[in-house]
């Protein structure tokens, strides 16, 4: 679901054509990078791409958790952790 098209847009232009930029991301499979003073400050991507990135992040979290378990460190039940955090 990765888009190969990246469009950079100054914020002044983005304000004038926000709906068009959202449509480019949603339907045209473009990534839109919003710029201020020549620096990227935000991006508009499709909901499908967001879901893809979130899935990658979840996989990365699972791999990190598995690596921690494999190291043989101390473990605790979720309710114990939540209880300790609530103090």
N, C-alpha and C positions, 0 to 999 in steps of 0.2 A: 504494500500500500504506500510505499515511499514515493514521494513526488520528486522529480528531478528538476522541476522549474522553481526557481527562487526569484521572487521579485522584491526589490527594496523600494520603499516608498517613504518620502519625508512625511512627518506628521501633518504638516500643513496641507498636503495633498490628501492624506488619509481622512482628515476631517471632512473634506469635500466629497469624497467618494467611498465612504465606509461600507455602504451596502454593496457596492461593486466589488470591493476588495474581499468582503466576506463571500460573495458569490464565486469569485475566482478561487478561493481556498476550498469552498464546499463542493463546487461543481466542476471547476476547471483543473482541479488537482494541482494548484499552485500553492507554494508557501509564500506568505507575504511577511516581510520583515519591516517593521516600522522603525524609522530612523529619526533621531533628534540630534542636531548639530553634527551630522555625519557618523553618529554611533548608533548601533542597534539597541533598541530599548524594549521591544516586544515583538511577538509574531502572531500571525493568524494562520491556523492550520485547520484542516477538515476534522470533523468529529471522528472519522475513521482513523486518521493518523494519530489523533490523541489517544484513542483506544489502543492502537498499536504500541505507542510509546509507554502507556501505562502497563500494558502486558509485559513489555521488556523490563520495566522497572520492577514489576512483581517477580519476574523470573530471577532478576539480579538479587532481590531481597531473599528469595528462597535459597539461592546458591550460597549467599553469605550466611544464612541461618544454618544450612547444612554443613558448611565449613566450620562454623563455631561448634556445632554438635560433634563433628568428627575430631576436633581438637581435644575433646574430652573434658571440657570445662564444666563448671557447676551448672546444674539445670534447676529450674523451678517451675511449678505449675502456674498457669496463667492467673488463676485467682490469687495466688500468693504474690505475684508481681503487682497485680492491680491493687491489692490491699496495701502493699508496701508503698506504692506511689501515692495513695490517697492520704497518707499520714502527713 
